[in-house]
Amino acid sequence: MFQADFVNANPLAEALPRTRAADPCAVVLFGATGDLAHRKLVPALFQLARGGSLPAEYAIVGFARRDWTDAEFRAQYHPALGKHGGPDFEEVWARFAPRLVFSQGAFDDPASYAALKETLDTLDRTHGTAGNRVFYLAVAPEYFATIIRGLGEAGLIYPRLQESPWSRVVIEKPFGRDLASARELNRDVSRTLDESQLYRIDHYLGKETVQNILALRFGNGIFEPIWNRLHVKAVQLTVAEEVGMAGGRGGYYDTAGALRDMVQNHMMQLLALVAMEPPTNLSADAVRDEKVKVLEALPRWRAEDVYRSVVRAQYSAGSMQGKEVPGYHEEKGVAPNSTTETYVAIRLELNNWRWAGVPFFLRTGKRLPKRATEIAIQFHKPPTALFEAEDGGLGGANELVLRIQPDEGASLRFEAKVPGSRRRLQSVRMDFRYGASFAIPTPEAYERLLLDVMLGDPTLFTRTDELENAWRFMTQILDAWHSPQAPPPDHYPAGTLGPESADKLIAADSTQWRRL
């Protein structure tokens, strides 16, 4: 294997470079006592504070039902942040803790929003937050519309298109369960918020390796000329997970499934970045306009097209790393007769000039043998075979693999002559790894995304037309699965790469799934 020597021209550059600083603001966390806030949001804000990326004047307000004082709220986060705090933790904490404030309230109680408004007005005077607000909805989806309506009625959402002071709302996935519910939620939200004030977050887009897809494609002269149907045979997108229904997640997952949980958001975003046309610039609208065109080019399917092009399956009992694990139906919270899919494989073609006739294969699943997210661009073989192919070689079928997680980086597989008198080829690989090539740590996805919200940069957030086009495609599949004629889910043993039907799906195009 060849190791590529990528050199960072400025290894001391900021991990989150910006041309301007974020405005002073207050960040309000709805669901501040929940798992997401503890694991991701407050740690991300702490790291931003440590790196000097937060504005000089800021406050973080937790909003939840708990009857906590500010001191009790801070005490909840001190040990959690300290676990990975580093040698300067107490010094940073001493500056960070006074910025943590708690506001008790219920999502459906107008008095709670009035009290929150008083708290924020006080913070404007004591912490210099200047009236600017970020409201982060780390709550269950059924509360989205209720909270936004409460914010609007309390005067906490400023008039549309007002530039200063500003108010912005961040909404976690899932945004709807199908096209109809997504549109209904959009209508509810739009009564209070302008599109420019709404940030639908997908943490995958905050990953440096995802953003590097654009850099690889449009920052290099060698890839874009061959990034089309004339040179690409197939594209594979894989999001594999080892975990099952740990942590009591079975009850939630059984109402969602792999299609809603992973394909509709993360995988559609990866597909759009891989297949989009070059934007005229890197502004938010220019990038998102091109992504929307990809999603508009997704196929229109009837039920029989879905049955032919989509595989759904559930894991059965099996072995993971030498340990026996239960099947999906045996997991806590899962209905015994559930047809919810834990695995999806899709073959689709985009109806546009660049990709006409090129199959895109998407697969995602729980209880697969390895955690991995990757994109593989598989190129056509040379038109004639002049050399002998080594057993197990690709016979000239070059492949570019973008590793999103783990082992973040990229590799290019090509053929080289084996030393000796025979004209034999063997596949070799040129490898780029983030950890080995750059002298700075990559920021966590939520660090980048939270800072972008404060800066008012929506590039990495999902626009309404992106969302609705992705749901249009997903709803075709969901409707077909709910039909009485739909075949039942296939099964695959935990610890394997998926069902045989998925292998047959890709074999019809004379290719096979990459081994993880």
Buried (B, 14 or more C-beta within 10 A) or exposed (E): EEEBEBEEEEEEEEBBEEEEEBBBBBBBBBBBBBEBBBEBBBBBBBBBBBBEBBBEBBBBBBBBEEEBEBEEBBEBBBEBBEEEBEEEBEEBBEEBBEBBBBBBBBBEEEEBBBBBBEBBEEBBEEBBBBBBBBBBBBBEBEBBBBBBBBBBEBEBBBEEEEEEBBBBBBBBBBBBBBBEBBBEBBEBBBEBBBEBBBBBBBBBBBBBBBBBBBEBBBEEEEBEEBBEBEEBBBBBBBBBBBEBBEEEBBEEBBEBBBBBBBBBBBBBBBBBBBBBBEBEEEEBEEBBBBBBBBBBBBEEBEBEBBBEBBBBBBBBBBEBEEEEBBBBBBBEBBEEEBBBBBBBBBBBBBEBEBBEEBBBBBBBBBBBBEEBBBBBBBBBBEEEEEBBBBEEBBBBBBBBBBBBBEBBBBBBBBBBEBEEEEEBBBBBBBBBBBEEBBEBEBBBBBBBBBBBBBBBBBBBBBBBBBBBBBBBBBBBBBBBBEEEEBEEBBBBBBBBBBBBBBBEBBEEEEBEBBEE
